[in-house]
Amino acid sequence: MADLRTTLFNTEMASPFVLASGPLSYDAHGLRAAFRAGGVTTKTLRLERAVNPIPHMVLPAVLFDDPTRDGQPEAAAAALPRRAVSVKMPSCLSSRRGR
């Protein structure tokens, strides 16, 4: 196996790979695994487990992938506030093929 040791701020690391703060560094298990790979960065360290608030988004919210399809313009107009503007955006959640 290749020797990937590197030095960062006068500290020798086994690997140059450093895990960014995120889901993989959410708990102690992820932090230990990342340190074996090289290093880890965190936003916050705490003694007690963090609690993710639910819901993550503001409710109520309505999202139509294509409001002009299958007679949905009326449903979209009824569900959205009066000042809403229509914005066309590609859908990565659509199961329709060929579009």
Chimera marker file (.cmm) of the C-alpha trace (Angstrom):
<marker_set name="trace">
<marker id="1" x="0.000" y="0.000" z="0.000" r="1" g="1" b="0" radius="0.5"/>
<marker id="2" x="1.216" y="3.507" z="-0.812" r="1" g="1" b="0" radius="0.5"/>
<marker id="3" x="2.516" y="5.754" z="1.936" r="1" g="1" b="0" radius="0.5"/>
<marker id="4" x="0.089" y="8.697" z="2.033" r="1" g="1" b="0" radius="0.5"/>
<marker id="5" x="1.472" y="10.346" z="5.156" r="1" g="1" b="0" radius="0.5"/>
<marker id="6" x="1.389" y="14.114" z="5.061" r="1" g="1" b="0" radius="0.5"/>
<marker id="7" x="2.089" y="16.966" z="7.437" r="1" g="1" b="0" radius="0.5"/>
<marker id="8" x="-0.499" y="19.639" z="8.145" r="1" g="1" b="0" radius="0.5"/>
<marker id="9" x="0.272" y="22.456" z="10.599" r="1" g="1" b="0" radius="0.5"/>
<marker id="10" x="3.255" y="20.525" z="11.981" r="1" g="1" b="0" radius="0.5"/>
<marker id="11" x="1.067" y="17.460" z="12.625" r="1" g="1" b="0" radius="0.5"/>
<marker id="12" x="1.786" y="14.239" z="10.765" r="1" g="1" b="0" radius="0.5"/>
<marker id="13" x="-1.321" y="12.539" z="9.384" r="1" g="1" b="0" radius="0.5"/>
<marker id="14" x="-1.604" y="8.998" z="8.024" r="1" g="1" b="0" radius="0.5"/>
<marker id="15" x="-3.555" y="10.272" z="5.023" r="1" g="1" b="0" radius="0.5"/>
<marker id="16" x="-4.187" y="13.640" z="3.339" r="1" g="1" b="0" radius="0.5"/>
<marker id="17" x="-7.939" y="12.982" z="3.312" r="1" g="1" b="0" radius="0.5"/>
<marker id="18" x="-9.937" y="15.165" z="5.713" r="1" g="1" b="0" radius="0.5"/>
<marker id="19" x="-13.681" y="14.627" z="6.113" r="1" g="1" b="0" radius="0.5"/>
<marker id="20" x="-15.697" y="17.842" z="5.897" r="1" g="1" b="0" radius="0.5"/>
<marker id="21" x="-18.346" y="18.634" z="8.471" r="1" g="1" b="0" radius="0.5"/>
<marker id="22" x="-21.570" y="16.842" z="7.530" r="1" g="1" b="0" radius="0.5"/>
<marker id="23" x="-23.600" y="13.644" z="7.948" r="1" g="1" b="0" radius="0.5"/>
<marker id="24" x="-20.576" y="11.325" z="8.028" r="1" g="1" b="0" radius="0.5"/>
<marker id="25" x="-19.132" y="13.230" z="10.986" r="1" g="1" b="0" radius="0.5"/>
<marker id="26" x="-22.455" y="13.463" z="12.836" r="1" g="1" b="0" radius="0.5"/>
<marker id="27" x="-21.613" y="11.149" z="15.725" r="1" g="1" b="0" radius="0.5"/>
<marker id="28" x="-18.636" y="9.657" z="17.575" r="1" g="1" b="0" radius="0.5"/>
<marker id="29" x="-18.574" y="6.556" z="15.350" r="1" g="1" b="0" radius="0.5"/>
<marker id="30" x="-18.194" y="8.695" z="12.207" r="1" g="1" b="0" radius="0.5"/>
<marker id="31" x="-15.533" y="10.864" z="13.838" r="1" g="1" b="0" radius="0.5"/>
<marker id="32" x="-13.443" y="7.820" z="14.847" r="1" g="1" b="0" radius="0.5"/>
<marker id="33" x="-13.690" y="6.339" z="11.350" r="1" g="1" b="0" radius="0.5"/>
<marker id="34" x="-12.621" y="9.642" z="9.791" r="1" g="1" b="0" radius="0.5"/>
<marker id="35" x="-9.610" y="9.989" z="12.081" r="1" g="1" b="0" radius="0.5"/>
<marker id="36" x="-8.434" y="6.536" z="10.962" r="1" g="1" b="0" radius="0.5"/>
<marker id="37" x="-8.656" y="7.750" z="7.352" r="1" g="1" b="0" radius="0.5"/>
<marker id="38" x="-6.834" y="11.020" z="7.971" r="1" g="1" b="0" radius="0.5"/>
<marker id="39" x="-8.781" y="13.750" z="9.708" r="1" g="1" b="0" radius="0.5"/>
<marker id="40" x="-12.126" y="15.377" z="10.281" r="1" g="1" b="0" radius="0.5"/>
<marker id="41" x="-13.505" y="18.898" z="10.579" r="1" g="1" b="0" radius="0.5"/>
<marker id="42" x="-16.528" y="19.770" z="12.696" r="1" g="1" b="0" radius="0.5"/>
<marker id="43" x="-18.768" y="22.768" z="13.177" r="1" g="1" b="0" radius="0.5"/>
<marker id="44" x="-19.684" y="21.910" z="16.763" r="1" g="1" b="0" radius="0.5"/>
<marker id="45" x="-18.627" y="19.469" z="19.461" r="1" g="1" b="0" radius="0.5"/>
<marker id="46" x="-21.099" y="18.691" z="22.223" r="1" g="1" b="0" radius="0.5"/>
<marker id="47" x="-21.400" y="16.257" z="25.106" r="1" g="1" b="0" radius="0.5"/>
<marker id="48" x="-25.018" y="15.328" z="24.377" r="1" g="1" b="0" radius="0.5"/>
<marker id="49" x="-26.359" y="14.051" z="21.065" r="1" g="1" b="0" radius="0.5"/>
<marker id="50" x="-27.699" y="16.761" z="18.760" r="1" g="1" b="0" radius="0.5"/>
<marker id="51" x="-31.385" y="16.608" z="17.881" r="1" g="1" b="0" radius="0.5"/>
<marker id="52" x="-32.449" y="17.342" z="14.320" r="1" g="1" b="0" radius="0.5"/>
<marker id="53" x="-35.577" y="19.506" z="14.258" r="1" g="1" b="0" radius="0.5"/>
<marker id="54" x="-38.452" y="18.122" z="12.250" r="1" g="1" b="0" radius="0.5"/>
<marker id="55" x="-39.719" y="19.380" z="9.873" r="1" g="1" b="0" radius="0.5"/>
<marker id="56" x="-36.615" y="20.738" z="8.150" r="1" g="1" b="0" radius="0.5"/>
<marker id="57" x="-38.652" y="22.988" z="5.842" r="1" g="1" b="0" radius="0.5"/>
<marker id="58" x="-41.388" y="25.517" z="6.383" r="1" g="1" b="0" radius="0.5"/>
<marker id="59" x="-44.869" y="24.025" z="6.119" r="1" g="1" b="0" radius="0.5"/>
<marker id="60" x="-47.298" y="24.257" z="4.429" r="1" g="1" b="0" radius="0.5"/>
<marker id="61" x="-45.491" y="24.188" z="1.121" r="1" g="1" b="0" radius="0.5"/>
<marker id="62" x="-46.578" y="23.037" z="-2.320" r="1" g="1" b="0" radius="0.5"/>
<marker id="63" x="-44.223" y="21.900" z="-5.075" r="1" g="1" b="0" radius="0.5"/>
<marker id="64" x="-45.432" y="20.835" z="-8.485" r="1" g="1" b="0" radius="0.5"/>
<marker id="65" x="-42.880" y="19.418" z="-10.906" r="1" g="1" b="0" radius="0.5"/>
<marker id="66" x="-44.938" y="20.663" z="-13.901" r="1" g="1" b="0" radius="0.5"/>
<marker id="67" x="-48.113" y="22.597" z="-12.989" r="1" g="1" b="0" radius="0.5"/>
<marker id="68" x="-49.238" y="22.779" z="-16.633" r="1" g="1" b="0" radius="0.5"/>
<marker id="69" x="-49.451" y="19.000" z="-17.004" r="1" g="1" b="0" radius="0.5"/>
<marker id="70" x="-52.687" y="17.012" z="-16.596" r="1" g="1" b="0" radius="0.5"/>
<marker id="71" x="-54.924" y="19.938" z="-15.632" r="1" g="1" b="0" radius="0.5"/>
<marker id="72" x="-52.834" y="20.978" z="-12.627" r="1" g="1" b="0" radius="0.5"/>
<marker id="73" x="-52.692" y="24.762" z="-13.280" r="1" g="1" b="0" radius="0.5"/>
<marker id="74" x="-55.979" y="25.245" z="-11.423" r="1" g="1" b="0" radius="0.5"/>
<marker id="75" x="-54.781" y="23.156" z="-8.475" r="1" g="1" b="0" radius="0.5"/>
<marker id="76" x="-51.501" y="25.056" z="-8.371" r="1" g="1" b="0" radius="0.5"/>
<marker id="77" x="-53.257" y="28.436" z="-8.551" r="1" g="1" b="0" radius="0.5"/>
<marker id="78" x="-55.625" y="27.441" z="-5.738" r="1" g="1" b="0" radius="0.5"/>
<marker id="79" x="-52.839" y="26.122" z="-3.496" r="1" g="1" b="0" radius="0.5"/>
<marker id="80" x="-50.309" y="28.913" z="-3.956" r="1" g="1" b="0" radius="0.5"/>
<marker id="81" x="-50.541" y="32.427" z="-2.498" r="1" g="1" b="0" radius="0.5"/>
<marker id="82" x="-51.945" y="35.161" z="-4.764" r="1" g="1" b="0" radius="0.5"/>
<marker id="83" x="-48.563" y="36.862" z="-5.197" r="1" g="1" b="0" radius="0.5"/>
<marker id="84" x="-46.781" y="33.675" z="-6.218" r="1" g="1" b="0" radius="0.5"/>
<marker id="85" x="-44.978" y="33.610" z="-9.543" r="1" g="1" b="0" radius="0.5"/>
<marker id="86" x="-44.589" y="30.575" z="-11.738" r="1" g="1" b="0" radius="0.5"/>
<marker id="87" x="-41.009" y="29.400" z="-12.172" r="1" g="1" b="0" radius="0.5"/>
<marker id="88" x="-40.149" y="26.523" z="-14.476" r="1" g="1" b="0" radius="0.5"/>
<marker id="89" x="-37.364" y="24.337" z="-13.172" r="1" g="1" b="0" radius="0.5"/>
<marker id="90" x="-36.168" y="20.871" z="-14.093" r="1" g="1" b="0" radius="0.5"/>
<marker id="91" x="-37.315" y="18.107" z="-11.811" r="1" g="1" b="0" radius="0.5"/>
<marker id="92" x="-34.807" y="15.554" z="-10.576" r="1" g="1" b="0" radius="0.5"/>
<marker id="93" x="-37.610" y="13.633" z="-8.805" r="1" g="1" b="0" radius="0.5"/>
<marker id="94" x="-39.744" y="12.954" z="-11.855" r="1" g="1" b="0" radius="0.5"/>
<marker id="95" x="-40.221" y="9.330" z="-12.864" r="1" g="1" b="0" radius="0.5"/>
<marker id="96" x="-41.220" y="10.312" z="-16.407" r="1" g="1" b="0" radius="0.5"/>
<marker id="97" x="-38.630" y="9.241" z="-18.941" r="1" g="1" b="0" radius="0.5"/>
<marker id="98" x="-37.610" y="10.918" z="-22.135" r="1" g="1" b="0" radius="0.5"/>
<marker id="99" x="-37.857" y="14.506" z="-20.892" r="1" g="1" b="0" radius="0.5"/>
<link id1="1" id2="2" r="1" g="1" b="0" radius="0.2"/>
<link id1="2" id2="3" r="1" g="1" b="0" radius="0.2"/>
<link id1="3" id2="4" r="1" g="1" b="0" radius="0.2"/>
<link id1="4" id2="5" r="1" g="1" b="0" radius="0.2"/>
<link id1="5" id2="6" r="1" g="1" b="0" radius="0.2"/>
<link id1="6" id2="7" r="1" g="1" b="0" radius="0.2"/>
<link id1="7" id2="8" r="1" g="1" b="0" radius="0.2"/>
<link id1="8" id2="9" r="1" g="1" b="0" radius="0.2"/>
<link id1="9" id2="10" r="1" g="1" b="0" radius="0.2"/>
<link id1="10" id2="11" r="1" g="1" b="0" radius="0.2"/>
<link id1="11" id2="12" r="1" g="1" b="0" radius="0.2"/>
<link id1="12" id2="13" r="1" g="1" b="0" radius="0.2"/>
<link id1="13" id2="14" r="1" g="1" b="0" radius="0.2"/>
<link id1="14" id2="15" r="1" g="1" b="0" radius="0.2"/>
<link id1="15" id2="16" r="1" g="1" b="0" radius="0.2"/>
<link id1="16" id2="17" r="1" g="1" b="0" radius="0.2"/>
<link id1="17" id2="18" r="1" g="1" b="0" radius="0.2"/>
<link id1="18" id2="19" r="1" g="1" b="0" radius="0.2"/>
<link id1="19" id2="20" r="1" g="1" b="0" radius="0.2"/>
<link id1="20" id2="21" r="1" g="1" b="0" radius="0.2"/>
<link id1="21" id2="22" r="1" g="1" b="0" radius="0.2"/>
<link id1="22" id2="23" r="1" g="1" b="0" radius="0.2"/>
<link id1="23" id2="24" r="1" g="1" b="0" radius="0.2"/>
<link id1="24" id2="25" r="1" g="1" b="0" radius="0.2"/>
<link id1="25" id2="26" r="1" g="1" b="0" radius="0.2"/>
<link id1="26" id2="27" r="1" g="1" b="0" radius="0.2"/>
<link id1="27" id2="28" r="1" g="1" b="0" radius="0.2"/>
<link id1="28" id2="29" r="1" g="1" b="0" radius="0.2"/>
<link id1="29" id2="30" r="1" g="1" b="0" radius="0.2"/>
<link id1="30" id2="31" r="1" g="1" b="0" radius="0.2"/>
<link id1="31" id2="32" r="1" g="1" b="0" radius="0.2"/>
<link id1="32" id2="33" r="1" g="1" b="0" radius="0.2"/>
<link id1="33" id2="34" r="1" g="1" b="0" radius="0.2"/>
<link id1="34" id2="35" r="1" g="1" b="0" radius="0.2"/>
<link id1="35" id2="36" r="1" g="1" b="0" radius="0.2"/>
<link id1="36" id2="37" r="1" g="1" b="0" radius="0.2"/>
<link id1="37" id2="38" r="1" g="1" b="0" radius="0.2"/>
<link id1="38" id2="39" r="1" g="1" b="0" radius="0.2"/>
<link id1="39" id2="40" r="1" g="1" b="0" radius="0.2"/>
<link id1="40" id2="41" r="1" g="1" b="0" radius="0.2"/>
<link id1="41" id2="42" r="1" g="1" b="0" radius="0.2"/>
<link id1="42" id2="43" r="1" g="1" b="0" radius="0.2"/>
<link id1="43" id2="44" r="1" g="1" b="0" radius="0.2"/>
<link id1="44" id2="45" r="1" g="1" b="0" radius="0.2"/>
<link id1="45" id2="46" r="1" g="1" b="0" radius="0.2"/>
<link id1="46" id2="47" r="1" g="1" b="0" radius="0.2"/>
<link id1="47" id2="48" r="1" g="1" b="0" radius="0.2"/>
<link id1="48" id2="49" r="1" g="1" b="0" radius="0.2"/>
<link id1="49" id2="50" r="1" g="1" b="0" radius="0.2"/>
<link id1="50" id2="51" r="1" g="1" b="0" radius="0.2"/>
<link id1="51" id2="52" r="1" g="1" b="0" radius="0.2"/>
<link id1="52" id2="53" r="1" g="1" b="0" radius="0.2"/>
<link id1="53" id2="54" r="1" g="1" b="0" radius="0.2"/>
<link id1="54" id2="55" r="1" g="1" b="0" radius="0.2"/>
<link id1="55" id2="56" r="1" g="1" b="0" radius="0.2"/>
<link id1="56" id2="57" r="1" g="1" b="0" radius="0.2"/>
<link id1="57" id2="58" r="1" g="1" b="0" radius="0.2"/>
<link id1="58" id2="59" r="1" g="1" b="0" radius="0.2"/>
<link id1="59" id2="60" r="1" g="1" b="0" radius="0.2"/>
<link id1="60" id2="61" r="1" g="1" b="0" radius="0.2"/>
<link id1="61" id2="62" r="1" g="1" b="0" radius="0.2"/>
<link id1="62" id2="63" r="1" g="1" b="0" radius="0.2"/>
<link id1="63" id2="64" r="1" g="1" b="0" radius="0.2"/>
<link id1="64" id2="65" r="1" g="1" b="0" radius="0.2"/>
<link id1="65" id2="66" r="1" g="1" b="0" radius="0.2"/>
<link id1="66" id2="67" r="1" g="1" b="0" radius="0.2"/>
<link id1="67" id2="68" r="1" g="1" b="0" radius="0.2"/>
<link id1="68" id2="69" r="1" g="1" b="0" radius="0.2"/>
<link id1="69" id2="70" r="1" g="1" b="0" radius="0.2"/>
<link id1="70" id2="71" r="1" g="1" b="0" radius="0.2"/>
<link id1="71" id2="72" r="1" g="1" b="0" radius="0.2"/>
<link id1="72" id2="73" r="1" g="1" b="0" radius="0.2"/>
<link id1="73" id2="74" r="1" g="1" b="0" radius="0.2"/>
<link id1="74" id2="75" r="1" g="1" b="0" radius="0.2"/>
<link id1="75" id2="76" r="1" g="1" b="0" radius="0.2"/>
<link id1="76" id2="77" r="1" g="1" b="0" radius="0.2"/>
<link id1="77" id2="78" r="1" g="1" b="0" radius="0.2"/>
<link id1="78" id2="79" r="1" g="1" b="0" radius="0.2"/>
<link id1="79" id2="80" r="1" g="1" b="0" radius="0.2"/>
<link id1="80" id2="81" r="1" g="1" b="0" radius="0.2"/>
<link id1="81" id2="82" r="1" g="1" b="0" radius="0.2"/>
<link id1="82" id2="83" r="1" g="1" b="0" radius="0.2"/>
<link id1="83" id2="84" r="1" g="1" b="0" radius="0.2"/>
<link id1="84" id2="85" r="1" g="1" b="0" radius="0.2"/>
<link id1="85" id2="86" r="1" g="1" b="0" radius="0.2"/>
<link id1="86" id2="87" r="1" g="1" b="0" radius="0.2"/>
<link id1="87" id2="88" r="1" g="1" b="0" radius="0.2"/>
<link id1="88" id2="89" r="1" g="1" b="0" radius="0.2"/>
<link id1="89" id2="90" r="1" g="1" b="0" radius="0.2"/>
<link id1="90" id2="91" r="1" g="1" b="0" radius="0.2"/>
<link id1="91" id2="92" r="1" g="1" b="0" radius="0.2"/>
<link id1="92" id2="93" r="1" g="1" b="0" radius="0.2"/>
<link id1="93" id2="94" r="1" g="1" b="0" radius="0.2"/>
<link id1="94" id2="95" r="1" g="1" b="0" radius="0.2"/>
<link id1="95" id2="96" r="1" g="1" b="0" radius="0.2"/>
<link id1="96" id2="97" r="1" g="1" b="0" radius="0.2"/>
<link id1="97" id2="98" r="1" g="1" b="0" radius="0.2"/>
<link id1="98" id2="99" r="1" g="1" b="0" radius="0.2"/>
</marker_set>
